[in-house]
Amino acid sequence: MVWEQDFLLQAIADRPEWATVDVGDATEAIVDDEHGGVVALAIAATNEAEDAVLYLEDDLMFDIDKLKTVDFRAKAITPGTGVTVVFGMAGAHNLDKDTIAQNAWFRLQASLALLVETDDGTNDNDDGATGVTLTTDTWYWFRIDFTNSANVKFLYRTDAANAWTDLTATALAALGKTAFDMSKYTAGLQPYMSLDKASGTGTGTLKVDKITVRCGR
């Protein structure tokens, strides 16, 4: 089974599958006139707590044990001081990203240094440094491979490249771990994207052009 989202035509508010969370001046919206349909999540310069979240309103429709791969075509504008960006798969929503009980996602923490992390409610592997620094406002493809939930893998490639670069070994070495193990979780996940800050005037934008989820029936 393949589930794809291209963010074409309809406003986010008119899409029954997606839900948003806005705190402060944060926003989520389809970008006008951008080729192929693009959604943007943005944090404003206002000195306040802000959250911009796009998710499936906790409809955890993708069983982790049936998931194969999840791809995002995305780009970020450098997140400022205090701004955190995450995108990938998650369990039930929480505004505090570090308290979401289950996740496998890419993370940017006030810079474009690419991090990866997983949590299955028992095994928590945070902030695995990949050694990759993204270029601001530049499209990339990002993949999370769930083929073996005891050994989740993270890959990326530039927009023009055909070959994927596996980031898993580098991130695990940085953490001193042997695997991104999510085998203790056996229920569902949802696509999840978020930007947040606790305070300050830092800004940030995440644009997503396409999401593809591949899984068994």
N, C-alpha and C positions, 0 to 999 in steps of 0.2 A: 504494500500500500504506500502511496506517495501523497503527501499533503503539501501543497505549495501556496504561498502567499506572495503576490506581486504588488500589492497596494495600488491597484489601478482604479481609477474613476471615482469610487465612493469615498466620501469623507470618513474619517475614523468613527465619528459619532453615528454613522449610518451602517456600520458593520457589526452585525449582531455577535460575531465571534469574539471581538476584541473589547476589552475594558481598559479604561485609563484611570490613573490616579494623578491628581494635580495638587501639589502643596506649594503655596506661595505663587510666584509668577512663572513657575515651570509650565511647559506646554508640550503637547503631542499633536501633530497635524500632518496631513498629506501635503507635500511640497508642490505648489502650483507650477505647472509647466515643466517639471523635471522629467526627463526621458524615462520611460519604463515604469513609472509609478514608484514614488519614494516617500517614506514616512520619516519625519524628523522629531526627535525628542530633544528638548533644549532647556538649559538652566540659564536664568537671566542674571544680570549683574546686581540685582537688588540684594542688599545686605540682610539676609533672612534665611531661615531653613526652607529648602525647596526639594521637591521630589517630582520627577516625571517618570511615570511607569506605564508600560503597555504590556498587557498579558491577557490570557484567556479566561479571566475572572475565576481562576481556580477550577476550571474544568480540566482536570488532569487526565486528558484523553489518550495519552501516549504511554503505554506500559513500558517501563524501563527494560523489562526482559524481552520485549518484542522490538524495541528500537534498534535500528541499524546505524544510520548516520543522520546528523542534523547540520545543514549548511546555512550560513548567513552571508549575503553579500552586503558589506557595510563599510562605512567610513566614519571617522571621528575628527572633529575639530578639537585641538588640544584642550583637554579639561584643565581648568585653572585650579588655583589653590583650594583645597577642601572638596573638590568635585570628584565623585566616583562614578564610573560607568561600568555596567555589567550587561552582557547579553549572552543568552544560551538557553538552557532548560532548567526549570525549577519546580519545586513542589508549591505548597500554598504560600501566597504573598505575605510579606511583612515589610513594613517600611525600613526596618533595620535589616539590611541585606545579610549581615553576619548571623542573624537569627533565623533566616529561612532554613528549615531543617534539611531540605534536600536541594542540591543544585549541582550543575556542571556547566560552567560558563567561562567566558573570557572577561577579563577585568582590566580597566585602566584606572590608575589611582593618581589623579592630579598630574598626569603626564601621559605620553604616548608609549611608555614602556609596557609591553604586553605581558600580562599575567594570566594564569589559568588556575582554576580551583574546582574542587568537588567536595561534596558533603552528602553522606547517605544517612545521617542521623547518628552514626557511630564513628565512622572514619571521616575525619575532617582534615582536608588538605588545602590550606589557604595560601594565596599569594605566591604561586609557583612562578618564578621568574623565567621567562622563555629565552631571554637574551635578544629578543626582537624589539626594536623601537619603530613604530609605524610612522609614516609620513602624514602630516596633517592634511585633512580634506582630500584623501586619496582612497579610492576603492580597493578593497581586498575581499577575498573569499576566506571564510573561517569554517572549519568543520570540527564537530565533536563525534567521535566514533564510539558507539555504545555496543558494538558487536559482542564484546565480552564485558559485562558490567563489573567484573572484578579487575578490569584493566582498561578503563576508559582512556581514550587517546584524543589529543588535540592537534590539529593540523591547520595550516594556512597557506595561501598562495597569493601572489600579486594578481591583479585583475587580468593581466595579459598572459600569465603563465599557465601551462597545462599541468605541470607537476606540482603535487602537494609537498610541503615541507612539514615533517613530523616534529612537533615541538615537545613531545611528551618526555623524552629522555632528559633533555636539558632542564625542564621544569622540575622533574623528579629529583634530579641531582642537586638542584638548588635547595630543595626541601629536605634532602636526606632520606627520601622515601623510595620504595621499589615499585609502587603502582598507585594510580588513582582508582582506588577500590570503592565501588558503590554497591557491592554485592549484598549489603545488609538491608538495602531498600528494594522492595519487590512490587511497588505500586506505580502510579502514574506520574507523569511530568507534563509541563506545558512550556511552550516558547515564552520567554520572559526577557524584557528589556527595561533598563532603568538607569536614570541619572539622579544623583542626589548630592546635597551638601547640608551641613548643619548650620552654617552661618557664613558670613563674608561675601565678597563681591565677585568671587570666581565664577566663570561661565563655562559652558561646554555644550557641544551638540553631537548627537549620534544620529546618523542617517542610515536607514536600512532599505535596500532595494528589493531584496528577495529572501524568503525563508523556504527551505525545502526539508521536510521531515520524511525519512524513509523507514518503514517498519514492516514487520510481518503482521498477518491477520490474527 
